[in-house]
């Protein structure tokens, strides 16, 4: 099944990012790649991108990476919950959400292909994004076809504790494209500045 770009309404929504200074004061911890859970349709912050049929059977964890085959997964959205973030954090979750967070991660993809439907536009894109507390902090719109690539990101996230601190999903990763392609999400690293 191929989904048209017009239907999904892809757009560049990135809120912003900047390089993270190397500092011995920043303590890093990894988010367990096995703890991502499927984002429910009504909790999806990019639900306007979600197709009517959003079946996704083509993802798995291998060699510490979250792999997605868009041949069997036309729309991919996974979330990391506040509860699991609290288990991974070296400090209590409420204290964590009161701090600036430093995020490092990346996405690898093989050569990206595209097979248009008869009469369809020959130009298409892939869209990947990382959302924090329901807001896009990093995203990329990639033309199809494209050569294989590694897309790293470093983000500085202001404190999340506030009126939306009760959101169950703190991090959400999003992927869809218009072809049968292979993607690999690296584990997210989260850093906090220690006194």
C-alpha positions in Angstrom: 0.0 0.0 0.0 1.4 3.4 -0.9 0.2 6.5 0.8 0.3 9.8 -0.9 2.2 12.7 0.6 -0.8 15.0 0.2 -2.9 12.7 2.4 -0.3 12.7 5.2 0.4 16.4 5.0 4.1 16.1 5.8 5.9 19.3 6.9 9.0 20.3 8.6 8.0 20.9 12.2 11.3 20.9 14.1 11.3 23.1 17.2 15.1 23.4 17.3 18.3 21.8 18.3 21.9 22.8 19.0 25.2 21.0 19.8 25.7 19.8 23.3 28.9 20.8 24.9 31.0 18.0 26.2 31.0 18.3 30.0 32.0 16.0 32.9 29.0 17.6 34.7 26.5 15.9 32.4 25.5 12.4 33.5 24.2 10.2 30.7 21.8 7.2 30.7 20.4 5.1 27.9 16.8 4.4 27.2 16.3 0.6 26.9 15.4 0.0 23.2 13.2 -2.9 24.3 10.9 -0.5 26.3 9.4 1.5 23.4 5.7 0.8 23.1 3.3 1.3 20.2 1.8 4.8 20.2 -2.0 4.5 20.4 -3.9 6.4 17.6 -5.6 8.8 20.1 -2.3 9.5 21.8 -0.3 10.1 18.6 0.9 13.7 18.5 1.2 13.4 14.7 -2.1 11.7 14.3 -2.9 13.9 11.3 -0.1 12.0 9.5 -1.6 8.6 10.4 -3.3 6.8 7.6 -6.7 5.2 8.1 -5.0 1.7 7.9 -2.0 2.0 10.1 -1.0 -1.6 10.6 2.6 -2.1 11.5 4.1 -5.6 11.7 7.5 -4.8 10.3 9.6 -3.7 13.3 12.0 -5.5 15.7 15.0 -5.1 18.0 18.3 -6.4 16.7 21.9 -5.7 17.9 20.6 -2.9 20.2 18.8 -1.0 17.4 15.1 -0.6 16.8 14.7 -1.7 13.2 11.7 -0.8 10.9 10.9 -2.2 7.5 8.4 0.1 5.7 7.5 -2.8 3.4 5.5 -4.3 6.3 5.0 -1.1 8.4 3.7 1.9 6.4 3.3 4.1 9.5 5.5 3.7 12.6 5.1 5.5 15.9 6.5 4.3 19.2 6.6 6.0 22.6 8.6 5.9 25.8 6.4 6.4 28.8 6.9 8.5 31.8 6.9 5.4 34.0 9.7 3.7 32.1 11.7 6.9 31.9 11.5 7.1 35.7 12.9 3.5 35.9 15.8 4.5 33.7 16.6 7.8 35.3 19.3 8.0 38.0 17.1 10.6 39.9 13.4 10.6 40.7 11.2 11.3 37.6 9.7 14.6 39.0 13.2 15.9 39.6 14.3 14.8 36.1 11.4 16.7 34.5 12.4 19.8 36.3 15.8 19.8 34.7 17.1 20.7 31.2 17.5 17.4 29.4 20.3 16.7 26.8 19.3 14.2 24.2 21.6 12.3 21.7 20.4 9.8 19.1 20.3 9.0 15.4 18.7 7.1 12.6 20.4 5.0 10.0 18.7 4.1 6.7 19.6 1.9 3.7 19.2 3.2 0.2 15.7 4.6 0.0 13.4 3.5 -2.8 10.1 4.7 -4.1 7.5 3.0 -6.3 4.8 5.4 -7.4 1.3 4.3 -8.3 0.3 4.7 -11.9 -0.1 8.4 -12.7 1.2 9.4 -9.2 3.8 12.2 -8.7 7.3 10.8 -9.3 8.5 12.8 -6.2 8.0 11.5 -2.7 9.5 11.8 0.7 10.2 10.0 3.9 9.4 11.7 7.3 11.1 10.9 10.6 10.7 12.8 13.8 11.4 12.7 17.6 8.8 14.3 19.8 9.2 15.3 23.4 6.1 15.8 25.5 4.0 15.9 22.4 6.1 18.5 20.6 8.4 18.0 17.6 12.0 18.7 18.6 13.7 17.1 15.6 12.5 15.9 12.2 13.8 15.3 8.7 11.9 15.2 5.4 14.0 13.1 3.0 13.5 12.9 -0.7 12.9 9.5 -2.3 14.9 7.9 -3.7 18.0 8.7 -1.5 21.4 7.1 -0.8 21.9 5.4 2.5 22.7 7.8 5.4 23.2 8.3 9.1 21.2 11.2 10.6 22.4 12.1 14.1 20.8 14.6 16.4 21.6 16.4 19.6 18.9 18.3 21.4 18.6 20.5 24.5 15.1 20.2 26.0 13.9 22.8 28.5 12.3 21.5 31.8 9.1 19.5 31.1 7.6 19.7 34.5 4.5 21.9 34.3 0.9 21.9 33.0 1.6 18.9 30.7 3.7 16.9 33.0 1.0 14.3 33.4 1.4 13.1 29.7 2.0 9.3 29.8 4.3 9.4 26.8 7.5 11.6 27.2 9.3 10.6 24.0 7.7 9.6 20.7 9.5 8.4 17.5 7.7 8.7 14.2 8.5 7.3 10.7 6.6 7.0 7.5 7.6 6.9 3.9 6.4 5.9 0.4 8.4 2.8 -0.3 9.8 -0.5 1.0 12.8 0.7 3.0 14.9 -0.3 6.1 15.4 2.1 9.0 17.3 1.7 12.3 16.8 3.9 15.3 19.8 4.1 17.7 19.0 4.1 21.4 18.3 7.5 22.9 20.9 8.8 25.4 19.5 11.3 28.0 21.8 13.6 29.9 21.3 15.7 33.0 23.6 18.2 34.6 24.7 17.0 37.9 25.8 19.4 40.8 
